[in-house]
Amino acid sequence: MKRRVFLDTEKSLASYQVEYAELRIREIIEALNVLEHNPMIGRPSTNGKRELVTGRRSHSYVALYRNVVDVDMAFVLALGSQKEIGDAK
């Protein structure tokens, strides 16, 4: 069975008027596809969650996700720019 990755794009970058939003969304989804074959690649976070850093420099994002082995699926719970998240810490 092929592992699936779920990402709710209803509140996507396009809704925030990010420059080249469609391109960035494609890049992020391509990066998240690595979770299909290696769901443990992200760095450990809290409560069994993990963080996957995608992109580079000012175009880098952090995806908070949870891998649910029982249903063979990785759920992306949150996505934010690394700069924004770094400023919040």
PyMOL Python script that loads the backbone (N, CA, C, O; Angstrom):
from pymol import cmd

cmd.read_pdbstr("""\
ATOM      1  N   MET A   1       0.841  -1.184   0.000  1.00  0.00           N
ATOM      2  CA  MET A   1       0.000   0.000   0.000  1.00  0.00           C
ATOM      3  C   MET A   1       0.885   1.247   0.000  1.00  0.00           C
ATOM      4  O   MET A   1       1.856   1.329   0.752  1.00  0.00           O
ATOM      5  N   LYS A   2       0.549   2.186  -0.827  1.00  0.00           N
ATOM      6  CA  LYS A   2       1.328   3.409  -0.919  1.00  0.00           C
ATOM      7  C   LYS A   2       0.911   4.385   0.187  1.00  0.00           C
ATOM      8  O   LYS A   2      -0.275   4.661   0.370  1.00  0.00           O
ATOM      9  N   ARG A   3       1.882   4.892   0.906  1.00  0.00           N
ATOM     10  CA  ARG A   3       1.614   5.875   1.961  1.00  0.00           C
ATOM     11  C   ARG A   3       1.069   7.140   1.324  1.00  0.00           C
ATOM     12  O   ARG A   3       1.517   7.541   0.250  1.00  0.00           O
ATOM     13  N   ARG A   4       0.119   7.763   1.971  1.00  0.00           N
ATOM     14  CA  ARG A   4      -0.462   9.005   1.469  1.00  0.00           C
ATOM     15  C   ARG A   4      -0.101  10.156   2.396  1.00  0.00           C
ATOM     16  O   ARG A   4       0.066   9.976   3.603  1.00  0.00           O
ATOM     17  N   VAL A   5       0.015  11.324   1.818  1.00  0.00           N
ATOM     18  CA  VAL A   5       0.291  12.541   2.574  1.00  0.00           C
ATOM     19  C   VAL A   5      -0.907  13.458   2.380  1.00  0.00           C
ATOM     20  O   VAL A   5      -1.328  13.718   1.253  1.00  0.00           O
ATOM     21  N   PHE A   6      -1.451  13.947   3.489  1.00  0.00           N
ATOM     22  CA  PHE A   6      -2.620  14.813   3.435  1.00  0.00           C
ATOM     23  C   PHE A   6      -2.207  16.231   3.789  1.00  0.00           C
ATOM     24  O   PHE A   6      -1.571  16.464   4.817  1.00  0.00           O
ATOM     25  N   LEU A   7      -2.573  17.184   2.925  1.00  0.00           N
ATOM     26  CA  LEU A   7      -2.294  18.606   3.167  1.00  0.00           C
ATOM     27  C   LEU A   7      -3.543  19.382   2.802  1.00  0.00           C
ATOM     28  O   LEU A   7      -3.995  19.344   1.657  1.00  0.00           O
ATOM     29  N   ASP A   8      -4.102  20.088   3.778  1.00  0.00           N
ATOM     30  CA  ASP A   8      -5.279  20.910   3.531  1.00  0.00           C
ATOM     31  C   ASP A   8      -4.803  22.251   2.993  1.00  0.00           C
ATOM     32  O   ASP A   8      -4.216  23.051   3.721  1.00  0.00           O
ATOM     33  N   THR A   9      -5.063  22.490   1.711  1.00  0.00           N
ATOM     34  CA  THR A   9      -4.562  23.714   1.086  1.00  0.00           C
ATOM     35  C   THR A   9      -5.608  24.817   1.052  1.00  0.00           C
ATOM     36  O   THR A   9      -5.430  25.817   0.357  1.00  0.00           O
ATOM     37  N   GLU A  10      -6.701  24.646   1.799  1.00  0.00           N
ATOM     38  CA  GLU A  10      -7.742  25.675   1.805  1.00  0.00           C
ATOM     39  C   GLU A  10      -7.174  27.026   2.233  1.00  0.00           C
ATOM     40  O   GLU A  10      -7.521  28.058   1.660  1.00  0.00           O
ATOM     41  N   LYS A  11      -6.309  27.017   3.232  1.00  0.00           N
ATOM     42  CA  LYS A  11      -5.646  28.254   3.650  1.00  0.00           C
ATOM     43  C   LYS A  11      -4.224  28.211   3.104  1.00  0.00           C
ATOM     44  O   LYS A  11      -3.263  28.072   3.861  1.00  0.00           O
ATOM     45  N   SER A  12      -4.102  28.329   1.815  1.00  0.00           N
ATOM     46  CA  SER A  12      -2.810  28.200   1.165  1.00  0.00           C
ATOM     47  C   SER A  12      -2.096  29.536   1.054  1.00  0.00           C
ATOM     48  O   SER A  12      -2.635  30.582   1.415  1.00  0.00           O
ATOM     49  N   LEU A  13      -0.883  29.479   0.552  1.00  0.00           N
ATOM     50  CA  LEU A  13      -0.103  30.694   0.346  1.00  0.00           C
ATOM     51  C   LEU A  13      -0.813  31.671  -0.571  1.00  0.00           C
ATOM     52  O   LEU A  13      -0.658  32.884  -0.433  1.00  0.00           O
ATOM     53  N   ALA A  14      -1.595  31.144  -1.511  1.00  0.00           N
ATOM     54  CA  ALA A  14      -2.301  32.020  -2.449  1.00  0.00           C
ATOM     55  C   ALA A  14      -3.239  32.973  -1.715  1.00  0.00           C
ATOM     56  O   ALA A  14      -3.442  34.104  -2.157  1.00  0.00           O
ATOM     57  N   SER A  15      -3.802  32.534  -0.617  1.00  0.00           N
ATOM     58  CA  SER A  15      -4.718  33.393   0.120  1.00  0.00           C
ATOM     59  C   SER A  15      -3.991  34.504   0.874  1.00  0.00           C
ATOM     60  O   SER A  15      -4.628  35.448   1.341  1.00  0.00           O
ATOM     61  N   TYR A  16      -2.683  34.408   0.998  1.00  0.00           N
ATOM     62  CA  TYR A  16      -1.897  35.428   1.690  1.00  0.00           C
ATOM     63  C   TYR A  16      -1.166  36.367   0.727  1.00  0.00           C
ATOM     64  O   TYR A  16      -0.335  37.169   1.154  1.00  0.00           O
ATOM     65  N   GLN A  17      -1.467  36.273  -0.544  1.00  0.00           N
ATOM     66  CA  GLN A  17      -0.884  37.120  -1.575  1.00  0.00           C
ATOM     67  C   GLN A  17       0.647  37.055  -1.588  1.00  0.00           C
ATOM     68  O   GLN A  17       1.320  38.080  -1.691  1.00  0.00           O
ATOM     69  N   VAL A  18       1.176  35.851  -1.484  1.00  0.00           N
ATOM     70  CA  VAL A  18       2.616  35.615  -1.545  1.00  0.00           C
ATOM     71  C   VAL A  18       3.046  35.661  -3.011  1.00  0.00           C
ATOM     72  O   VAL A  18       2.357  35.129  -3.881  1.00  0.00           O
ATOM     73  N   GLU A  19       4.189  36.300  -3.279  1.00  0.00           N
ATOM     74  CA  GLU A  19       4.697  36.366  -4.640  1.00  0.00           C
ATOM     75  C   GLU A  19       4.987  34.958  -5.161  1.00  0.00           C
ATOM     76  O   GLU A  19       5.603  34.150  -4.466  1.00  0.00           O
ATOM     77  N   TYR A  20       4.546  34.671  -6.373  1.00  0.00           N
ATOM     78  CA  TYR A  20       4.726  33.356  -7.013  1.00  0.00           C
ATOM     79  C   TYR A  20       4.127  32.236  -6.157  1.00  0.00           C
ATOM     80  O   TYR A  20       4.737  31.177  -6.007  1.00  0.00           O
ATOM     81  N   ALA A  21       2.956  32.464  -5.605  1.00  0.00           N
ATOM     82  CA  ALA A  21       2.331  31.510  -4.687  1.00  0.00           C
ATOM     83  C   ALA A  21       2.150  30.128  -5.306  1.00  0.00           C
ATOM     84  O   ALA A  21       2.445  29.125  -4.657  1.00  0.00           O
ATOM     85  N   GLU A  22       1.673  30.055  -6.543  1.00  0.00           N
ATOM     86  CA  GLU A  22       1.445  28.749  -7.164  1.00  0.00           C
ATOM     87  C   GLU A  22       2.732  27.957  -7.276  1.00  0.00           C
ATOM     88  O   GLU A  22       2.745  26.752  -7.020  1.00  0.00           O
ATOM     89  N   LEU A  23       3.817  28.622  -7.656  1.00  0.00           N
ATOM     90  CA  LEU A  23       5.110  27.956  -7.759  1.00  0.00           C
ATOM     91  C   LEU A  23       5.572  27.466  -6.389  1.00  0.00           C
ATOM     92  O   LEU A  23       6.050  26.338  -6.262  1.00  0.00           O
ATOM     93  N   ARG A  24       5.436  28.293  -5.383  1.00  0.00           N
ATOM     94  CA  ARG A  24       5.862  27.894  -4.030  1.00  0.00           C
ATOM     95  C   ARG A  24       5.034  26.734  -3.507  1.00  0.00           C
ATOM     96  O   ARG A  24       5.567  25.824  -2.871  1.00  0.00           O
ATOM     97  N   ILE A  25       3.735  26.759  -3.771  1.00  0.00           N
ATOM     98  CA  ILE A  25       2.882  25.656  -3.329  1.00  0.00           C
ATOM     99  C   ILE A  25       3.325  24.358  -3.995  1.00  0.00           C
ATOM    100  O   ILE A  25       3.410  23.322  -3.336  1.00  0.00           O
ATOM    101  N   ARG A  26       3.605  24.407  -5.292  1.00  0.00           N
ATOM    102  CA  ARG A  26       4.098  23.209  -6.002  1.00  0.00           C
ATOM    103  C   ARG A  26       5.400  22.712  -5.385  1.00  0.00           C
ATOM    104  O   ARG A  26       5.567  21.511  -5.170  1.00  0.00           O
ATOM    105  N   GLU A  27       6.325  23.634  -5.097  1.00  0.00           N
ATOM    106  CA  GLU A  27       7.610  23.246  -4.506  1.00  0.00           C
ATOM    107  C   GLU A  27       7.410  22.598  -3.139  1.00  0.00           C
ATOM    108  O   GLU A  27       8.064  21.606  -2.820  1.00  0.00           O
ATOM    109  N   ILE A  28       6.516  23.153  -2.340  1.00  0.00           N
ATOM    110  CA  ILE A  28       6.255  22.602  -1.013  1.00  0.00           C
ATOM    111  C   ILE A  28       5.648  21.212  -1.124  1.00  0.00           C
ATOM    112  O   ILE A  28       6.054  20.296  -0.410  1.00  0.00           O
ATOM    113  N   ILE A  29       4.683  21.052  -2.012  1.00  0.00           N
ATOM    114  CA  ILE A  29       4.056  19.737  -2.180  1.00  0.00           C
ATOM    115  C   ILE A  29       5.068  18.710  -2.666  1.00  0.00           C
ATOM    116  O   ILE A  29       5.067  17.570  -2.200  1.00  0.00           O
ATOM    117  N   GLU A  30       5.926  19.100  -3.592  1.00  0.00           N
ATOM    118  CA  GLU A  30       6.977  18.184  -4.052  1.00  0.00           C
ATOM    119  C   GLU A  30       7.884  17.778  -2.893  1.00  0.00           C
ATOM    120  O   GLU A  30       8.258  16.610  -2.780  1.00  0.00           O
ATOM    121  N   ALA A  31       8.237  18.726  -2.038  1.00  0.00           N
ATOM    122  CA  ALA A  31       9.089  18.424  -0.887  1.00  0.00           C
ATOM    123  C   ALA A  31       8.362  17.504   0.092  1.00  0.00           C
ATOM    124  O   ALA A  31       8.971  16.600   0.664  1.00  0.00           O
ATOM    125  N   LEU A  32       7.071  17.729   0.286  1.00  0.00           N
ATOM    126  CA  LEU A  32       6.305  16.893   1.217  1.00  0.00           C
ATOM    127  C   LEU A  32       6.126  15.472   0.698  1.00  0.00           C
ATOM    128  O   LEU A  32       5.899  14.548   1.479  1.00  0.00           O
ATOM    129  N   ASN A  33       6.225  15.297  -0.602  1.00  0.00           N
ATOM    130  CA  ASN A  33       6.077  13.959  -1.171  1.00  0.00           C
ATOM    131  C   ASN A  33       7.124  12.984  -0.654  1.00  0.00           C
ATOM    132  O   ASN A  33       6.924  11.771  -0.730  1.00  0.00           O
ATOM    133  N   VAL A  34       8.227  13.485  -0.133  1.00  0.00           N
ATOM    134  CA  VAL A  34       9.253  12.608   0.435  1.00  0.00           C
ATOM    135  C   VAL A  34       8.685  11.822   1.622  1.00  0.00           C
ATOM    136  O   VAL A  34       9.192  10.749   1.951  1.00  0.00           O
ATOM    137  N   LEU A  35       7.647  12.343   2.261  1.00  0.00           N
ATOM    138  CA  LEU A  35       7.035  11.653   3.394  1.00  0.00           C
ATOM    139  C   LEU A  35       6.374  10.341   2.988  1.00  0.00           C
ATOM    140  O   LEU A  35       6.173   9.459   3.823  1.00  0.00           O
ATOM    141  N   GLU A  36       6.036  10.212   1.713  1.00  0.00           N
ATOM    142  CA  GLU A  36       5.430   8.967   1.237  1.00  0.00           C
ATOM    143  C   GLU A  36       6.354   7.779   1.465  1.00  0.00           C
ATOM    144  O   GLU A  36       5.892   6.685   1.788  1.00  0.00           O
ATOM    145  N   HIS A  37       7.646   7.986   1.301  1.00  0.00           N
ATOM    146  CA  HIS A  37       8.608   6.889   1.414  1.00  0.00           C
ATOM    147  C   HIS A  37       9.449   6.952   2.683  1.00  0.00           C
ATOM    148  O   HIS A  37      10.040   5.951   3.086  1.00  0.00           O
ATOM    149  N   ASN A  38       9.503   8.108   3.305  1.00  0.00           N
ATOM    150  CA  ASN A  38      10.338   8.259   4.499  1.00  0.00           C
ATOM    151  C   ASN A  38       9.659   9.196   5.504  1.00  0.00           C
ATOM    152  O   ASN A  38      10.106  10.329   5.679  1.00  0.00           O
ATOM    153  N   PRO A  39       8.597   8.747   6.162  1.00  0.00           N
ATOM    154  CA  PRO A  39       7.834   9.622   7.048  1.00  0.00           C
ATOM    155  C   PRO A  39       8.584  10.057   8.310  1.00  0.00           C
ATOM    156  O   PRO A  39       8.145  10.976   9.001  1.00  0.00           O
ATOM    157  N   MET A  40       9.686   9.419   8.610  1.00  0.00           N
ATOM    158  CA  MET A  40      10.437   9.783   9.815  1.00  0.00           C
ATOM    159  C   MET A  40      11.568  10.753   9.513  1.00  0.00           C
ATOM    160  O   MET A  40      12.410  10.991  10.379  1.00  0.00           O
ATOM    161  N   ILE A  41      11.616  11.319   8.319  1.00  0.00           N
ATOM    162  CA  ILE A  41      12.715  12.181   7.905  1.00  0.00           C
ATOM    163  C   ILE A  41      12.737  13.510   8.671  1.00  0.00           C
ATOM    164  O   ILE A  41      13.805  14.085   8.879  1.00  0.00           O
ATOM    165  N   GLY A  42      11.579  13.993   9.085  1.00  0.00           N
ATOM    166  CA  GLY A  42      11.516  15.276   9.788  1.00  0.00           C
ATOM    167  C   GLY A  42      12.124  15.204  11.180  1.00  0.00           C
ATOM    168  O   GLY A  42      12.250  14.128  11.765  1.00  0.00           O
ATOM    169  N   ARG A  43      12.497  16.358  11.696  1.00  0.00           N
ATOM    170  CA  ARG A  43      13.058  16.395  13.055  1.00  0.00           C
ATOM    171  C   ARG A  43      11.927  16.227  14.073  1.00  0.00           C
ATOM    172  O   ARG A  43      10.812  16.702  13.856  1.00  0.00           O
ATOM    173  N   PRO A  44      12.223  15.547  15.186  1.00  0.00           N
ATOM    174  CA  PRO A  44      11.197  15.332  16.213  1.00  0.00           C
ATOM    175  C   PRO A  44      10.711  16.665  16.788  1.00  0.00           C
ATOM    176  O   PRO A  44      11.482  17.606  16.975  1.00  0.00           O
ATOM    177  N   SER A  45       9.405  16.707  17.061  1.00  0.00           N
ATOM    178  CA  SER A  45       8.793  17.870  17.693  1.00  0.00           C
ATOM    179  C   SER A  45       8.089  17.370  18.962  1.00  0.00           C
ATOM    180  O   SER A  45       8.528  16.390  19.563  1.00  0.00           O
ATOM    181  N   THR A  46       7.027  18.023  19.362  1.00  0.00           N
ATOM    182  CA  THR A  46       6.335  17.631  20.593  1.00  0.00           C
ATOM    183  C   THR A  46       5.185  16.678  20.314  1.00  0.00           C
ATOM    184  O   THR A  46       4.622  16.666  19.219  1.00  0.00           O
ATOM    185  N   ASN A  47       4.842  15.879  21.318  1.00  0.00           N
ATOM    186  CA  ASN A  47       3.665  14.996  21.274  1.00  0.00           C
ATOM    187  C   ASN A  47       3.606  14.094  20.049  1.00  0.00           C
ATOM    188  O   ASN A  47       2.538  13.911  19.465  1.00  0.00           O
ATOM    189  N   GLY A  48       4.735  13.532  19.657  1.00  0.00           N
ATOM    190  CA  GLY A  48       4.767  12.593  18.547  1.00  0.00           C
ATOM    191  C   GLY A  48       4.707  13.233  17.168  1.00  0.00           C
ATOM    192  O   GLY A  48       4.604  12.536  16.160  1.00  0.00           O
ATOM    193  N   LYS A  49       4.770  14.535  17.124  1.00  0.00           N
ATOM    194  CA  LYS A  49       4.757  15.240  15.837  1.00  0.00           C
ATOM    195  C   LYS A  49       6.193  15.391  15.342  1.00  0.00           C
ATOM    196  O   LYS A  49       7.151  15.169  16.083  1.00  0.00           O
ATOM    197  N   ARG A  50       6.318  15.774  14.072  1.00  0.00           N
ATOM    198  CA  ARG A  50       7.625  15.997  13.469  1.00  0.00           C
ATOM    199  C   ARG A  50       7.571  17.267  12.633  1.00  0.00           C
ATOM    200  O   ARG A  50       6.492  17.740  12.275  1.00  0.00           O
ATOM    201  N   GLU A  51       8.750  17.819  12.324  1.00  0.00           N
ATOM    202  CA  GLU A  51       8.854  19.025  11.510  1.00  0.00           C
ATOM    203  C   GLU A  51       9.741  18.749  10.304  1.00  0.00           C
ATOM    204  O   GLU A  51      10.841  18.211  10.432  1.00  0.00           O
ATOM    205  N   LEU A  52       9.245  19.126   9.137  1.00  0.00           N
ATOM    206  CA  LEU A  52      10.011  18.976   7.910  1.00  0.00           C
ATOM    207  C   LEU A  52      10.290  20.364   7.362  1.00  0.00           C
ATOM    208  O   LEU A  52       9.361  21.129   7.104  1.00  0.00           O
ATOM    209  N   VAL A  53      11.560  20.696   7.182  1.00  0.00           N
ATOM    210  CA  VAL A  53      11.948  21.989   6.619  1.00  0.00           C
ATOM    211  C   VAL A  53      12.085  21.813   5.112  1.00  0.00           C
ATOM    212  O   VAL A  53      12.769  20.905   4.639  1.00  0.00           O
ATOM    213  N   THR A  54      11.423  22.699   4.361  1.00  0.00           N
ATOM    214  CA  THR A  54      11.466  22.643   2.906  1.00  0.00           C
ATOM    215  C   THR A  54      11.945  23.971   2.354  1.00  0.00           C
ATOM    216  O   THR A  54      11.860  24.996   3.030  1.00  0.00           O
ATOM    217  N   GLY A  55      12.441  23.956   1.145  1.00  0.00           N
ATOM    218  CA  GLY A  55      12.882  25.191   0.498  1.00  0.00           C
ATOM    219  C   GLY A  55      14.238  25.649   0.997  1.00  0.00           C
ATOM    220  O   GLY A  55      14.966  24.902   1.650  1.00  0.00           O
ATOM    221  N   ARG A  56      14.564  26.907   0.672  1.00  0.00           N
ATOM    222  CA  ARG A  56      15.848  27.459   1.107  1.00  0.00           C
ATOM    223  C   ARG A  56      15.755  28.975   1.251  1.00  0.00           C
ATOM    224  O   ARG A  56      14.923  29.632   0.626  1.00  0.00           O
ATOM    225  N   ARG A  57      16.613  29.491   2.070  1.00  0.00           N
ATOM    226  CA  ARG A  57      16.724  30.925   2.329  1.00  0.00           C
ATOM    227  C   ARG A  57      15.380  31.549   2.675  1.00  0.00           C
ATOM    228  O   ARG A  57      14.675  31.062   3.559  1.00  0.00           O
ATOM    229  N   SER A  58      15.025  32.621   1.985  1.00  0.00           N
ATOM    230  CA  SER A  58      13.783  33.330   2.306  1.00  0.00           C
ATOM    231  C   SER A  58      12.544  32.576   1.833  1.00  0.00           C
ATOM    232  O   SER A  58      11.421  33.001   2.102  1.00  0.00           O
ATOM    233  N   HIS A  59      12.740  31.463   1.132  1.00  0.00           N
ATOM    234  CA  HIS A  59      11.619  30.669   0.645  1.00  0.00           C
ATOM    235  C   HIS A  59      11.522  29.340   1.390  1.00  0.00           C
ATOM    236  O   HIS A  59      11.031  28.357   0.836  1.00  0.00           O
ATOM    237  N   SER A  60      11.981  29.301   2.629  1.00  0.00           N
ATOM    238  CA  SER A  60      11.929  28.048   3.376  1.00  0.00           C
ATOM    239  C   SER A  60      10.699  28.019   4.279  1.00  0.00           C
ATOM    240  O   SER A  60      10.271  29.033   4.830  1.00  0.00           O
ATOM    241  N   TYR A  61      10.156  26.822   4.404  1.00  0.00           N
ATOM    242  CA  TYR A  61       8.946  26.616   5.189  1.00  0.00           C
ATOM    243  C   TYR A  61       9.143  25.432   6.117  1.00  0.00           C
ATOM    244  O   TYR A  61       9.955  24.546   5.852  1.00  0.00           O
ATOM    245  N   VAL A  62       8.389  25.428   7.208  1.00  0.00           N
ATOM    246  CA  VAL A  62       8.406  24.319   8.152  1.00  0.00           C
ATOM    247  C   VAL A  62       7.015  23.708   8.165  1.00  0.00           C
ATOM    248  O   VAL A  62       6.024  24.399   8.403  1.00  0.00           O
ATOM    249  N   ALA A  63       6.948  22.411   7.908  1.00  0.00           N
ATOM    250  CA  ALA A  63       5.683  21.683   7.945  1.00  0.00           C
ATOM    251  C   ALA A  63       5.662  20.849   9.226  1.00  0.00           C
ATOM    252  O   ALA A  63       6.540  20.015   9.447  1.00  0.00           O
ATOM    253  N   LEU A  64       4.666  21.079  10.055  1.00  0.00           N
ATOM    254  CA  LEU A  64       4.448  20.269  11.246  1.00  0.00           C
ATOM    255  C   LEU A  64       3.519  19.130  10.828  1.00  0.00           C
ATOM    256  O   LEU A  64       2.446  19.379  10.278  1.00  0.00           O
ATOM    257  N   TYR A  65       3.916  17.906  11.080  1.00  0.00           N
ATOM    258  CA  TYR A  65       3.096  16.780  10.632  1.00  0.00           C
ATOM    259  C   TYR A  65       3.120  15.653  11.648  1.00  0.00           C
ATOM    260  O   TYR A  65       3.973  15.591  12.533  1.00  0.00           O
ATOM    261  N   ARG A  66       2.159  14.774  11.487  1.00  0.00           N
ATOM    262  CA  ARG A  66       2.087  13.572  12.324  1.00  0.00           C
ATOM    263  C   ARG A  66       1.969  12.369  11.393  1.00  0.00           C
ATOM    264  O   ARG A  66       1.144  12.347  10.480  1.00  0.00           O
ATOM    265  N   ASN A  67       2.796  11.389  11.641  1.00  0.00           N
ATOM    266  CA  ASN A  67       2.746  10.140  10.895  1.00  0.00           C
ATOM    267  C   ASN A  67       1.857   9.166  11.670  1.00  0.00           C
ATOM    268  O   ASN A  67       2.140   8.860  12.829  1.00  0.00           O
ATOM    269  N   VAL A  68       0.795   8.681  11.046  1.00  0.00           N
ATOM    270  CA  VAL A  68      -0.123   7.742  11.692  1.00  0.00           C
ATOM    271  C   VAL A  68       0.062   6.381  11.024  1.00  0.00           C
ATOM    272  O   VAL A  68      -0.453   6.123   9.936  1.00  0.00           O
ATOM    273  N   VAL A  69       0.799   5.535  11.699  1.00  0.00           N
ATOM    274  CA  VAL A  69       1.166   4.233  11.144  1.00  0.00           C
ATOM    275  C   VAL A  69      -0.071   3.370  10.884  1.00  0.00           C
ATOM    276  O   VAL A  69      -0.133   2.669   9.874  1.00  0.00           O
ATOM    277  N   ASP A  70      -1.046   3.416  11.779  1.00  0.00           N
ATOM    278  CA  ASP A  70      -2.232   2.558  11.665  1.00  0.00           C
ATOM    279  C   ASP A  70      -2.988   2.753  10.350  1.00  0.00           C
ATOM    280  O   ASP A  70      -3.577   1.804   9.832  1.00  0.00           O
ATOM    281  N   VAL A  71      -2.980   3.962   9.811  1.00  0.00           N
ATOM    282  CA  VAL A  71      -3.686   4.230   8.551  1.00  0.00           C
ATOM    283  C   VAL A  71      -2.709   4.513   7.412  1.00  0.00           C
ATOM    284  O   VAL A  71      -3.116   4.880   6.309  1.00  0.00           O
ATOM    285  N   ASP A  72      -1.418   4.340   7.691  1.00  0.00           N
ATOM    286  CA  ASP A  72      -0.363   4.521   6.694  1.00  0.00           C
ATOM    287  C   ASP A  72      -0.478   5.881   5.997  1.00  0.00           C
ATOM    288  O   ASP A  72      -0.510   5.975   4.770  1.00  0.00           O
ATOM    289  N   MET A  73      -0.541   6.949   6.840  1.00  0.00           N
ATOM    290  CA  MET A  73      -0.727   8.288   6.299  1.00  0.00           C
ATOM    291  C   MET A  73       0.014   9.313   7.158  1.00  0.00           C
ATOM    292  O   MET A  73       0.091   9.186   8.380  1.00  0.00           O
ATOM    293  N   ALA A  74       0.554  10.323   6.491  1.00  0.00           N
ATOM    294  CA  ALA A  74       1.162  11.453   7.185  1.00  0.00           C
ATOM    295  C   ALA A  74       0.236  12.647   7.008  1.00  0.00           C
ATOM    296  O   ALA A  74      -0.134  12.985   5.884  1.00  0.00           O
ATOM    297  N   PHE A  75      -0.143  13.292   8.118  1.00  0.00           N
ATOM    298  CA  PHE A  75      -1.027  14.446   8.089  1.00  0.00           C
ATOM    299  C   PHE A  75      -0.216  15.706   8.356  1.00  0.00           C
ATOM    300  O   PHE A  75       0.436  15.816   9.394  1.00  0.00           O
ATOM    301  N   VAL A  76      -0.251  16.653   7.433  1.00  0.00           N
ATOM    302  CA  VAL A  76       0.410  17.938   7.655  1.00  0.00           C
ATOM    303  C   VAL A  76      -0.561  18.785   8.464  1.00  0.00           C
ATOM    304  O   VAL A  76      -1.666  19.085   8.013  1.00  0.00           O
ATOM    305  N   LEU A  77      -0.134  19.167   9.668  1.00  0.00           N
ATOM    306  CA  LEU A  77      -1.000  19.879  10.600  1.00  0.00           C
ATOM    307  C   LEU A  77      -0.877  21.389  10.488  1.00  0.00           C
ATOM    308  O   LEU A  77      -1.841  22.119  10.720  1.00  0.00           O
ATOM    309  N   ALA A  78       0.310  21.853  10.132  1.00  0.00           N
ATOM    310  CA  ALA A  78       0.548  23.296  10.020  1.00  0.00           C
ATOM    311  C   ALA A  78       1.713  23.524   9.081  1.00  0.00           C
ATOM    312  O   ALA A  78       2.590  22.674   8.924  1.00  0.00           O
ATOM    313  N   LEU A  79       1.700  24.686   8.463  1.00  0.00           N
ATOM    314  CA  LEU A  79       2.762  25.063   7.543  1.00  0.00           C
ATOM    315  C   LEU A  79       3.018  26.547   7.724  1.00  0.00           C
ATOM    316  O   LEU A  79       2.088  27.351   7.657  1.00  0.00           O
ATOM    317  N   GLY A  80       4.267  26.915   7.951  1.00  0.00           N
ATOM    318  CA  GLY A  80       4.599  28.325   8.116  1.00  0.00           C
ATOM    319  C   GLY A  80       5.974  28.606   7.561  1.00  0.00           C
ATOM    320  O   GLY A  80       6.795  27.702   7.410  1.00  0.00           O
ATOM    321  N   SER A  81       6.220  29.876   7.256  1.00  0.00           N
ATOM    322  CA  SER A  81       7.548  30.222   6.771  1.00  0.00           C
ATOM    323  C   SER A  81       8.533  30.083   7.921  1.00  0.00           C
ATOM    324  O   SER A  81       8.199  30.368   9.071  1.00  0.00           O
ATOM    325  N   GLN A  82       9.733  29.649   7.613  1.00  0.00           N
ATOM    326  CA  GLN A  82      10.736  29.452   8.652  1.00  0.00           C
ATOM    327  C   GLN A  82      11.077  30.791   9.296  1.00  0.00           C
ATOM    328  O   GLN A  82      11.323  30.851  10.501  1.00  0.00           O
ATOM    329  N   LYS A  83      11.093  31.848   8.521  1.00  0.00           N
ATOM    330  CA  LYS A  83      11.381  33.177   9.052  1.00  0.00           C
ATOM    331  C   LYS A  83      10.310  33.584  10.059  1.00  0.00           C
ATOM    332  O   LYS A  83      10.627  34.079  11.140  1.00  0.00           O
ATOM    333  N   GLU A  84       9.060  33.379   9.708  1.00  0.00           N
ATOM    334  CA  GLU A  84       7.941  33.722  10.572  1.00  0.00           C
ATOM    335  C   GLU A  84       7.991  32.913  11.868  1.00  0.00           C
ATOM    336  O   GLU A  84       7.778  33.455  12.952  1.00  0.00           O
ATOM    337  N   ILE A  85       8.265  31.646  11.753  1.00  0.00           N
ATOM    338  CA  ILE A  85       8.331  30.783  12.932  1.00  0.00           C
ATOM    339  C   ILE A  85       9.535  31.154  13.786  1.00  0.00           C
ATOM    340  O   ILE A  85       9.442  31.168  15.014  1.00  0.00           O
ATOM    341  N   GLY A  86      10.666  31.456  13.151  1.00  0.00           N
ATOM    342  CA  GLY A  86      11.861  31.869  13.893  1.00  0.00           C
ATOM    343  C   GLY A  86      11.636  33.159  14.644  1.00  0.00           C
ATOM    344  O   GLY A  86      12.122  33.311  15.764  1.00  0.00           O
ATOM    345  N   ASP A  87      10.896  34.110  14.044  1.00  0.00           N
ATOM    346  CA  ASP A  87      10.596  35.378  14.699  1.00  0.00           C
ATOM    347  C   ASP A  87       9.684  35.188  15.896  1.00  0.00           C
ATOM    348  O   ASP A  87       9.729  35.978  16.839  1.00  0.00           O
ATOM    349  N   ALA A  88       8.849  34.140  15.870  1.00  0.00           N
ATOM    350  CA  ALA A  88       7.910  33.899  16.957  1.00  0.00           C
ATOM    351  C   ALA A  88       8.561  33.278  18.180  1.00  0.00           C
ATOM    352  O   ALA A  88       8.009  33.330  19.280  1.00  0.00           O
ATOM    353  N   LYS A  89       9.748  32.683  17.985  1.00  0.00           N
ATOM    354  CA  LYS A  89      10.419  32.006  19.112  1.00  0.00           C
ATOM    355  C   LYS A  89      11.122  32.985  20.011  1.00  0.00           C
ATOM    356  O   LYS A  89      11.733  32.585  21.001  1.00  0.00           O
TER     357      LYS A  89
END
""", "prot")
cmd.dss("prot")
cmd.show_as("cartoon", "prot")
cmd.util.cbc("prot")
cmd.orient("prot")
